[in-house]
Amino acid sequence: MPSVDEIYKEISETMKAGKVEKYGPEDLPAGPGLETAKEIFVVEGRADIINLMRCGLTNTVALEGAKVPESIKRLTKEKEATALLDGDRGGDLILKELLQVTNIKYVGRAPRGKEIEECNCKEISEAIENRVSVSDLFKPKEPQREQPREAREQPREQPREPVREQKKPEPKPRQEFPEQIVQTAKALIGSLEAILMNEKLEQGERLPVSQLAEKLQTVTGVDTVIFDGIITQRIVDIASEKNIKRVIASRVSEAVKPALNVDLSTFQEVIPPS
């Protein structure tokens, strides 16, 4: 019997998917079925497009770089988009950027340590079938259910060493924030916008979160940044370089390594409970 990969290859050759096309003012590599499709796949490079076309997928477009092009941002608002990324650190970094500035709905990954351009059609099919909704990425993990009494009372086959009780970390004392910061944070909830403040905590420019990282690279005299979004490593690095003392947002990414000269806080820490 022929393998699944051979069947996919035979079908795709019969379909004659065509050549890689260019899309948008950035001339992004894209499959010929991109513009007419309601559902699209966002990949990292031209080689990924070619491999997906070989497997019969033509509703594709490539980023061609770490910075997300404006055409991709627009497409993810207009169509149901799945990010199909490499299973390496590069894919992790691109995913963080996509989550920050686009409206992708699903995320699919190549097997760990492998790139989409290297995957056979079966692996690509599995990556799509096992894709995860972006909303599920941020759901808190459910607590483990307690085992039934009968299961707890069953004797163990081999005795184990007693587990030493670990001391629970003391809760972080609540920090008091100036009223200007508290009110600004309240006003930004649900807005997907950012506000820059100077040393006197006077409000400066207000802008969309999608433009924040690029804007911070050019500003001076900013003391505090408050925005309705996720604090990523890129934001922290820029803030540290620009001597921005405070960054406040709705959430801090788990992958962020804090900088010594930048204080990171969330809306939950800033806004006192009512």
ROBAMAR-819092 format. One line per 8 residues: their letters; for each residue y, x negated, z of N, C-alpha, C. Coordinates in pm, whole numbers, always signed. Each point is the difference from the previous one (the first is absolute). Layout:
// ROBAMAR-819092
a	Y X Z Y X Z Y X Z; ...
This chain:
// ROBAMAR-819092
mpsvdeiy	-120 -85 +0 +120 +85 +0 +125 -88 +0; +103 +39 -75 +124 -79 +2 +72 +17 +134; +75 -102 +39 +75 +7 +125 +122 +91 -16; +59 +42 +114 +119 +85 -4 +113 -70 -74; +12 -131 +24 +107 -77 -65 -17 -1 -151; -124 -12 -46 -25 -1 -145 +34 +136 -63; -31 +108 +74 +30 +135 -51 +151 +18 -10; +75 -40 +107 +147 +9 -3 +56 -78 -118
keisetmk	-53 -120 -20 +50 -88 -107 -23 +64 -136; -118 +61 -17 -34 +61 -128 +91 +119 -28; +25 +80 +105 +87 +118 -16 +142 -42 -34; +50 -102 +74 +139 -43 -20 +20 -58 -139; -99 -73 -52 +11 -55 -135 +2 +111 -104; -78 +107 +28 -3 +114 -92 +133 +73 -2; +61 +8 +120 +129 +71 +11 +114 -74 -69; -14 -132 -13 +106 -81 -61 +135 +26 +68
agkvekyg	+11 -45 +122 +116 +30 +84 +131 -48 -60; -1 -106 -77 +122 -49 -61 +54 -123 +71; +118 -41 -40 +59 -121 +55 +87 +32 +122; +27 -104 +78 +91 +14 +113 +141 +24 -53; +66 +102 +56 +134 +33 -45 +104 -50 +101; +129 +19 -33 +108 -36 +92 +69 +127 +47; +39 +0 +128 +63 +120 +56 +129 -35 +73; +101 +84 -21 +126 -12 +74 +86 -116 -45
pedlpagp	+121 -9 +55 +91 -109 -37 -50 -137 +43; -97 -3 +94 -55 -128 +45 -115 -48 -89; -38 +82 -101 -113 -32 -89 -127 -26 +80; -33 +92 +89 -119 -14 +83 -126 +25 -81; -106 -79 +20 -127 +28 -68 -52 +136 +44; -46 +80 -96 -47 +135 +31 -108 +42 -97; -85 +91 +44 -101 +58 -87 +62 +105 -89; -63 +30 -113 +58 +96 -95 +3 +144 +52
gletakei	-74 +29 +108 -1 +136 +52 +94 +23 +117; +86 -97 +30 +84 +8 +120 +96 +119 -3; +79 +13 -106 +109 +97 -1 -49 +144 -2; -117 +27 -57 -48 +138 -10 -86 +40 +121; -39 -95 +84 -90 +30 +112 +77 +53 +120; -63 +93 +74 +58 +50 +124 -33 -93 +117; -114 -70 -11 -43 -93 +104 -3 -141 -60; +55 -98 +71 +7 -136 -52 -53 -100 +101
fvvegrad	-31 -121 -50 -45 -110 +84 +99 -116 -11; +50 -45 +113 +92 -114 +3 -79 -124 +38; -1 -101 -86 -75 -123 +24 +96 -119 +3; -56 -120 +22 +86 -116 +22 +44 -70 -129; -90 -13 -99 +37 -77 -118 -63 +49 -129; +38 -66 -108 -47 +37 -135 -152 -9 -12; -60 -103 +62 -145 -17 -7 -73 +118 +62; +59 +59 +107 -59 +118 +62 +2 +118 -97
iinlmrcg	+113 +16 -74 +11 +108 -99 -111 -11 -104; -21 -122 -50 -102 -22 -103 -138 +35 +53; -30 -41 +124 -132 +28 +57 -21 +150 +22; +105 +70 +45 -13 +145 +20 -16 +74 -132; +68 -48 -104 -17 +61 -132 -142 -20 -51; -57 -116 +32 -140 -26 -38 -94 +101 +64; +40 +51 +116 -81 +99 +72 +45 +143 -29; +88 +16 -100 +39 +134 -41 +121 +58 +69
ltntvale	+70 -79 +82 +119 +49 +71 +125 -49 -71; +77 +94 -56 +119 -37 -77 +131 +45 +65; -10 +77 +110 +120 +50 +70 +43 -101 +106; +38 -118 -45 +26 -112 +91 +134 -68 -29; +54 -65 +105 +122 -79 -16 -6 -114 +101; +56 -116 -38 -8 -120 +85 +136 -37 +56; -1 -54 +122 +122 -43 +68 +58 -127 -62; -90 -95 -32 +40 -130 -54 +95 -74 +94
gakvpesi	-36 -10 +127 +83 -74 +96 -3 +65 +137; +57 -69 +98 +0 +50 +137 +106 +109 +20; +110 -9 -77 +106 +100 +13 -34 +124 -81; +15 +115 +62 -38 +125 -67 +110 +42 -98; -31 +12 -130 +102 +40 -99 +46 +144 +20; +119 +30 -46 +56 +135 +12 -85 +102 -75; -60 -42 -112 -84 +93 -77 -120 +47 +81; -57 -89 +80 -114 +37 +85 +45 +97 +108
krltkeke	+116 -27 +60 +52 +90 +104 +17 +142 -57; +53 +8 -122 +22 +132 -62 -132 +67 -34; -93 -76 -56 -129 +57 -38 -75 +59 +119; +6 -70 +115 -75 +48 +118 +61 +126 +59; +124 +30 -36 +62 +126 +43 -39 +114 -93; -21 -34 -128 -27 +103 -101 -148 +31 -14; -87 -97 +29 -143 +16 -23 -79 -32 +127; -124 +48 +7 -88 -32 +112 -54 -141 -22
atalldgd	+42 -93 +84 -28 -142 -25 -99 -57 +101; -94 -80 -53 -93 -76 +82 +25 -149 -21; +22 -74 +108 +12 -146 -10 -141 -58 +1; -37 -70 -107 -132 -61 -12 +19 -151 +6; -24 -60 +116 +43 -137 +26 -115 -94 +28; +29 -131 -14 -98 -104 +27 -40 +2 +147; -121 -49 +28 -49 -2 +137 +31 -131 +70; +122 -51 -16 +38 -127 +64 +135 +16 +70
rggdlilk	+51 -111 +55 +127 +5 +73 +115 +42 -91; -6 -43 -126 +104 +42 -94 +5 +151 -14; -117 +62 -7 -7 +145 -6 +55 +65 +125; -26 -62 +116 +54 +51 +128 +152 +1 -2; +60 -110 -49 +146 -12 -1 +63 +100 -97; -63 +17 -116 +54 +94 -99 -11 +143 +53; -109 +30 +71 -16 +134 +57 +113 +30 +99; +35 -96 +84 +110 +20 +96 +130 +33 -72
ellqvtni	+25 -73 -109 +124 +23 -76 -2 +138 -65; -114 +40 -57 -12 +131 -64 +22 +113 +101; -57 -16 +120 +15 +102 +103 +147 +13 +43; +72 -109 -12 +140 -2 +45 +94 +69 -100; -26 -17 -131 +100 +42 -99 -49 +101 -104; -127 +41 +5 -50 +95 -100 -63 +122 +66; -43 +96 -83 -65 +121 +49 -146 +6 -43; -71 -113 +5 -142 +3 -36 -74 +94 +95
kyvgrapr	-104 +68 -53 -73 +98 +81 -132 -56 +52; -64 -89 -79 -131 -55 +39 +0 -152 -14; -94 -63 +71 -17 -145 -9 -149 -31 -20; -31 -73 -107 -136 -47 -26 +1 -152 -6; -105 -64 +49 -4 -147 +4 -127 -52 -65; +13 -115 -65 -118 -72 -49 -80 -50 +120; -128 -37 -19 -76 -57 +112 +74 -120 +59; -14 -22 +131 +74 -106 +67 -22 -135 -68
gkeieecn	+109 -71 -30 -8 -131 -64 -11 +6 -150; +4 +120 -58 -15 +14 -145 +123 +67 -60; +30 -31 -126 +116 +58 -68 -45 +112 -93; +91 +94 -27 -32 +113 -88 -43 -49 -138; +64 -105 -49 -34 -50 -134 -140 -58 -6; -58 -36 +117 -135 -57 +5 -107 +107 +21; +40 +121 +39 -97 +104 +36 -69 +56 -124; -128 +34 +16 -67 +74 -106 +34 +148 +14
ckeiseai	-42 +80 -95 +41 +141 -2 -55 +78 +119; -118 -40 +47 -56 +68 +117 +86 -26 +123; +46 -123 +18 +83 -34 +115 +135 +71 -7; +56 +12 -121 +127 +71 -16 -19 +148 +32; -111 +58 -49 -29 +140 +29 -14 +24 +150; -66 -92 +70 -17 +13 +145 +134 -15 +73; +86 -90 -49 +132 -18 +62 +81 +129 -11; -12 +69 -113 +73 +125 -19 -61 +111 +85
enrvsvsd	-133 +8 +4 -66 +104 +79 +28 -17 +150; +13 -125 +44 +21 -28 +143 +147 -17 +37; +90 +37 -90 +143 -17 +28 +40 +83 +123; +106 -44 +64 +45 +63 +125 +138 +59 -20; +21 +118 +53 +133 +62 -5 +97 -80 +85; +123 -19 -51 +100 -75 +75 +27 +64 +135; -3 +134 +5 +24 +67 +129 -108 -34 +102; -124 -26 -48 -109 -35 +92 +14 -142 +54
lfkpkepq	+74 -86 -72 +16 -138 +45 +73 -8 +133; +85 +99 +29 +83 -5 +120 -45 +97 +107; -118 +65 -21 -51 +88 +104 -56 -82 +115; +30 +37 +126 -59 -73 +113 -150 +19 +4; -70 -104 +41 -145 +8 +9 -42 +98 +109; -102 +82 -30 -48 +96 +99 -74 -73 +111; +20 +42 +127 -72 -64 +110 -149 +26 -10; -79 -96 +42 -145 +13 -5 -44 +108 +97
reqprear	-92 +84 -48 -52 +107 +86 -98 -57 +102; +1 +62 +119 -90 -46 +105 -142 +40 -34; -95 -89 +23 -140 +26 -31 -55 +107 +93; -100 +78 -46 -66 +97 +88 -63 -71 +121; -14 +77 +107 -52 -59 +123 -137 -62 -20; -84 +69 -82 -137 -52 -22 +4 -138 -63; +95 -18 -95 +10 -131 -68 +49 -106 +97; +91 +39 +93 +51 -98 +94 -105 -44 +100
eqpreqpr	-94 +92 +31 -98 -32 +103 -120 -76 -52; -12 -16 -133 -115 -72 -54 +7 -146 +39; -113 -59 +50 +1 -141 +40 +15 -90 -121; +71 -108 +16 +17 -97 -108 -122 -90 -7; -31 -41 -123 -117 -86 -18 +22 -137 +61; +122 -51 -15 +29 -132 +54 +123 +9 +89; -9 -54 +122 +118 +4 +88 +113 -84 -56; +120 +48 +14 +116 -73 -47 +83 -47 +118
epvreqkk	+77 -104 -26 +87 -50 +106 +110 +102 +29; +35 +16 +127 +105 +98 +34 +133 -36 -68; +66 +103 -51 +127 -21 -68 +110 -11 +104; +75 -107 -9 +109 -20 +94 +114 +96 -32; +52 +58 +103 +110 +94 -19 +126 -75 -41; +57 +44 -111 +121 -63 -50 +124 +70 +56; +96 -79 +34 +125 +56 +52 +79 +62 -114; +43 +121 +22 +80 +67 -103 +142 -58 +2
pepkprqe	+57 -22 -120 +137 -54 -4 +97 +100 +60; +95 -52 +72 +100 +87 +60 +88 +62 -108; +34 +128 +15 +84 +65 -102 +136 -69 -13; +46 -8 -124 +129 -64 -28 +113 +86 +57; +87 -59 +83 +110 +79 +56 +90 +54 -110; +43 +126 +17 +84 +63 -103 +136 -67 -7; +38 -40 -120 +128 -67 -21 +109 +103 -26; +114 -21 +59 +113 +89 -24 +78 -48 -122
fpeqivqt	+28 +92 -91 +74 -34 -122 +138 +66 +3; +101 -66 -59 +133 +59 -8 -4 +138 -67; +91 +86 +38 +2 +137 -51 +18 +3 -152; +78 -97 -56 +19 -2 -146 -133 -16 -72; -88 -85 +56 -131 -24 -62 -88 +123 +14; +0 +61 +118 -83 +119 +24 +38 +112 -96; +129 +28 -14 +45 +109 -86 -28 -29 -148; +16 -128 -39 -29 -38 -139 -148 +18 -31
akaligsl	-86 -41 +92 -145 +16 -20 -36 +148 -12; +57 +85 +84 -27 +144 -8 +42 +57 -135; +116 -45 -49 +53 +52 -127 -84 -42 -119; -75 -110 +12 -76 -53 -114 -142 +56 -9; -48 +66 +102 -139 +51 +0 -21 +93 -119; -99 -32 -82 -35 +81 -116 +89 -19 -122; +94 -94 +7 +95 -18 -110 -45 -99 -106; -92 -91 +36 -41 -111 -87 +121 -85 -41
eailmnek	+94 -15 +94 +120 -79 -25 +18 -106 +109; +91 -93 -26 +28 -110 +93 +150 -8 +25; +37 -46 +120 +141 -22 +35 +13 -141 +56; +100 -74 -48 +28 -134 +47 +117 +6 +98; -10 -73 +112 +104 +1 +103 +44 -142 +31; +131 -16 +30 +52 -133 +32 -17 -29 +149; +59 -109 +46 -17 -43 +139 +59 +100 +98; +104 +75 -43 +61 +101 +86 -73 +134 -10
leqgerlp	-114 -1 -73 -82 +120 -21 +76 +108 -76; +87 -45 -89 +69 +91 -90 -85 +17 -126; -17 +125 -44 -83 +27 -117 +64 -52 -126; -82 -69 -79 +45 -48 -130 -65 +81 -110; -66 -70 -91 -57 +67 -117 -123 +82 +37; -15 +114 -66 -119 +85 +11 -68 +2 -136; -129 -28 -6 -68 -16 -129 -145 +45 +11; -67 +27 -115 -141 +36 +2 -86 -116 +52
vsqlaekl	-109 +32 +68 -90 -103 +55 -57 -88 -110; -21 +59 -118 -58 -77 -110 +89 -117 -44; +131 +8 +31 +93 -107 -40 +31 -96 +115; -59 +24 +118 +40 -73 +120 -28 -150 -10; -123 -38 -35 -35 -143 -2 +89 -78 -95; +25 +57 -116 +85 -68 -99 +144 -11 +50; +50 +106 +67 +137 -1 +50 +18 -102 +112; -98 -11 +91 +13 -91 +113 +12 -146 -43
qtvtgvdt	-53 -32 -117 +7 -138 -48 +142 -41 -38; +89 +99 -18 +134 -32 -48 +109 +27 +103; -33 +65 +114 +104 +40 +94 +30 -111 +102; +116 +12 +65 +38 -89 +110 +62 +85 +110; -3 -51 +123 +63 +69 +111 -75 +121 +51; -128 +12 -36 -81 +113 +48 -70 -40 +129; +16 +83 +103 -61 -27 +131 -124 +83 +22; +2 +126 -46 -109 +95 +24 -31 +77 -127
vifdgiit	-131 +16 -28 -46 +80 -114 -87 +113 +55; +33 +124 -36 -78 +116 +42 -42 +75 -126; -129 +29 -13 -43 +71 -121 -124 +85 +25; -14 +104 -79 -112 +93 +10 -111 -49 -91; -80 -94 +50 -107 -59 -79 -84 -93 +85; -73 -90 -66 -92 -91 +68 +57 -142 -3; +2 -65 +115 +44 -139 +6 -113 -88 -53; +24 -65 -113 -100 -88 -62 +36 -146 +28
qrivdias	-93 -88 -33 +24 -142 +21 +119 -48 -84; +16 +57 -117 +112 -40 -86 +134 +32 +66; +10 +119 +61 +123 +38 +69 +28 -94 +117; -104 -33 +77 +15 -89 +116 +45 -139 -44; -60 -51 -106 +35 -135 -49 +146 -5 -46; +44 +104 -73 +138 +2 -48 +97 +12 +118; -34 +87 +96 +86 +18 +118 +14 -129 +78; -110 -74 +14 +4 -127 +72 +89 -101 -72
eknikrvi	-14 -2 -132 +79 -95 -80 +149 +34 +4; +33 +131 +8 +139 +44 -2 +59 +15 +141; -76 -42 +103 +45 +8 +139 +34 +143 +43; -80 +95 -48 +13 +139 +43 -77 +15 +132; +69 +44 +104 -60 -2 +134 -99 +114 +24; +25 +117 -60 -81 +117 +30 -45 +72 -126; -129 +37 -5 -50 +86 -108 -74 +116 +67; +42 +122 -33 -57 +121 +60 -46 +92 -112
asrvseav	-124 +50 +11 -54 +87 -105 -98 +99 +61; -57 +86 -86 -93 +100 +51 -132 -61 +43; -37 -115 -63 -128 -63 +36 +4 -147 -35; -82 -81 +70 -14 -142 -29 -140 -23 -56; -10 -65 -116 -130 -28 -60 -83 -88 +93; -132 +30 +7 -89 -76 +88 -11 -146 -43; +28 -28 -128 -15 -137 -52 +122 -87 +26; +105 +56 +59 +125 -75 +18 -14 -105 +111
kpalnvdl	+49 -121 -29 +11 -105 +101 +147 -6 +42; +32 +39 +124 +141 +7 +42 +69 -135 -7; +130 +2 -29 +81 -122 +1 +68 -11 +136; +20 -121 +48 +57 -22 +133 +144 +50 +10; +73 -5 -111 +142 +36 +4 +28 +142 -47; -104 +83 -17 +19 +138 -44 -74 +94 +94; +69 +97 +57 -61 +99 +89 -44 +120 -83; -129 +33 +6 -56 +111 -77 -25 +118 +93
stfqevip	+44 +119 -40 -20 +120 +81 -28 +118 -92; -61 +105 +58 -27 +123 -74 +89 +113 +51; +11 +106 -79 +79 +116 +42 -50 +54 +134; -132 -4 +19 -58 +52 +123 +49 -78 +122; +22 -130 -18 +49 -83 +111 +151 +17 +21; +71 +31 -106 +146 +8 +5 +47 +135 +51; -61 +109 -53 +46 +134 +34 -68 +47 +128; +74 +25 +105 -62 +43 +127 -65 +135 -15
ps	-113 +23 +71 -66 +131 -9 +89 +111 +51; -3 +113 -68 +86 +112 +40 -61 +78 +115
